[in-house]
Amino acid sequence: MAILARGAADLKTARETLAKGGLAVRDYVCDGSKAADITKTHDQIVADFGKIDVLVNNAGTARKMAFENITDEAWQEDLDL
């Protein structure tokens, strides 16, 4: 299993927690908002595992504001992420 996040410390904690449950996990530092990071990490994971069988994307943000106050720019930033 491969897990990705921007922060190495968070990844280490997640990997260690998952390993306690018996899962073999490799972690990769990757900023999902940057195409170059995604490409580089994808290529490394394919090199390490041979292929990707399942992808779960849990990237996102949470903005606390009334729906009618969300700007087009805010919507676009969320879609881009």
N, C-alpha and C positions, 0 to 999 in steps of 0.2 A: 504494500500500500504506500502511496505517496501522498504527502500533505504539503500544502503550500501556504505561506503567509509572508507578510512584509517583515515581521520581527523574528529574528533568530531565537531570542529568549522564549517567546511564546511558542515557537515551533518545538523547541527542546522540551518544554513542559508538556506539550500535547503528545509528542512522540513517546516520552517516558510514561505518561499516563496510559496511552494505548498499548505500550509494550507490557505493562502490568497485566493487561487483559489477554496477553498471549499473541498479540498481533505484531507481525514484522513490519516496521514502518521506516520509511526514509523521508526526511524532510528537506524542503527546498525553499530558500528565500526567494520570493517573487512578488513584485508589485503588480497586481492584476489590472491596474489602470495604465500600465505601460506596455505597448505592443512588443517592444524589444525584449523586455523581461519575460513576457509570455512565450515568445518564440524560443528564447534561450532555454527556459525551463522545460518547455515541451520537448525540445530536442534532447535535453539531458535525461528526462524521464524515459523517453523512447529508447535511448541508448542503454539505460539501466535496466529497464523492464521488458523491452522488445515491442510493446504496444500498450495502448491505453484501452482498457475494457469498459470502464465506467467513469464518467466525470460528474462530480457533484459540485456545482458552483454555489458557494454561499457568500459571495462578495456582496457588499452593499453598505448603505449608509442609512441612517434614520434621522430625518430632520423633524424637529418638533415645531410645527406651525400649522395653522388652519389651512385646510385644503385650498380654499380660495386665494390664499396668499402665496402659494407655490409659483415661482416664476418659470418661464420656459427654460431659462438657463439652468435652474435647479433640476428640472425634469431631465434635461439633456445630460447633465453631469451624472445622474443616476443611471440613465440608459447607457452612457459610455462606459461606466464602471462594470 
